[in-house]
Amino acid sequence: MIACNHDNKDLIGKPYLDNIEVKAEVLENKKNKKILVFKKRRRHNSRRLNGHRQLITVVKVNDIVIDGKSLSPTNKKKTSIQKNVKIKKSQTKSDTKKGVIDGS
């Protein structure tokens, strides 16, 4: 890997980064869309139409490891805190504007 950005820190290799490992798997080898190459010489009635399909490899990146620590989203724990806030019906409009809320 040549460059990486982790925790808002830019890591740039000279020429490569030694402490970063990318784990990937090859899904398939196939041909890409056809590319048409049209050559024409004007006023000579000379036209040539060639085309080719470039071979490509489809790769799925499974994990990125920096200094032995995995960065995959499956390993990160997502925590969310939800608080149930109820407003009493007996409060007046002036109390809700002041921010009086019952947090029980």
C-alpha positions, 0 to 999 in steps of 0.5 A, spaced: 500 500 500 502 506 498 498 511 502 493 510 508 488 515 512 487 513 519 484 517 525 485 523 521 492 521 520 495 521 513 500 515 512 505 515 506 510 510 504 517 511 501 515 507 496 510 502 500 508 502 507 510 496 511 506 496 517 499 495 513 496 489 510 490 488 505 487 482 505 482 480 499 479 475 495 479 474 487 471 474 486 472 473 478 476 474 472 472 476 466 472 481 460 470 488 461 465 492 456 468 492 449 472 498 446 471 500 439 477 504 436 475 507 429 480 510 425 479 514 419 483 518 414 479 523 410 478 524 403 481 517 402 475 512 403 480 509 408 476 507 415 478 502 420 474 499 426 477 495 431 475 493 438 477 489 444 475 487 451 480 488 456 481 483 461 479 485 468 479 481 475 474 483 480 477 483 487 473 484 494 477 487 500 475 483 506 480 486 511 485 492 512 490 491 518 494 496 521 500 494 526 496 488 527 489 491 528 484 490 524 480 496 521 474 492 518 467 494 520 465 488 522 470 488 528 468 495 530 462 496 535 457 500 534 454 503 540 448 508 540 445 511 547 437 512 546 434 516 552 426 516 553 424 523 554 417 524 556 414 531 557 408 531 562 401 533 559 400 538 565 406 542 563 404 549 561 407 552 554 412 556 558 415 550 561 416 547 555 419 553 552 424 554 558 426 546 557 423 543 563 423 536 561 421 530 566 427 525 564 424 519 568 
